[in-house]
Amino acid sequence: MARVALLLAPGFEELEAVTVVDVLRRGGVDVVIAGLEEGPIPSARNVKIVPDTTIEALNPEEIDLVVLPGGIPGVENLKKDPRVKELLTRVREKGKKCAAICAAPGALAAFGLLEGRKATIYPSLKDELKGAQPEDAPVVVDGDIITSQGPGTAMPFAFKLLEILAGREKAQEIARQMLVSWP
């Protein structure tokens, strides 16, 4: 079974985080919500989520995908935390994947992980994709990097991640169960 670490920083975007966790868990993926700090993490609109663990407790050897939800100031908190860059670097060194949605692809760019890669981001933040080849699409996959544009693309983003981790048939099955139109 695939294992995903979704990182929560104070100020995260609720819809992007919860949608990914929900869809992946429905699809049988082991999702660990890891906070940058202990205790409940407040979202951009002060919805608090209690993570399963903290970033320090994650073992990069056991992770197949790291997901960064967007949200302001959540993404700024991700960018300034060296543990986030270290985890992403270690996971990718093992040939595993990372994904980011909304403003969070800007964190991947800031960490130098989008150099020469196709990526998307919240449209008004396109300038933050330094080194990347910006694309105006809801979800962009370039090798081991998956990016998406924002809250309205959270569902297709989550289903693309499920397809990558558990196969197209599983993603279509879960989409049917959720009454979601997904290719």
NORMOMO-V283469 format. One record per helix or strand. SS is the DSSP state (h for helix, s for strand). FROM is the first residue (numbers start at 1). LEN is the number of residues. If there is no record, write none. Layout:
# NORMOMO-V283469
[[SS/FROM/LEN] [SS/FROM/LEN]]
This chain:
# NORMOMO-V283469
[[s/3/6] [s/12/1] [h/14/13] [s/30/6] [s/40/4] [s/48/3] [s/53/2] [h/55/3] [h/60/3] [s/65/4] [h/74/6] [h/82/12] [s/97/5] [h/105/6] [s/118/2] [h/123/6] [s/133/2] [s/139/4] [s/145/4] [h/151/16] [h/168/10]]
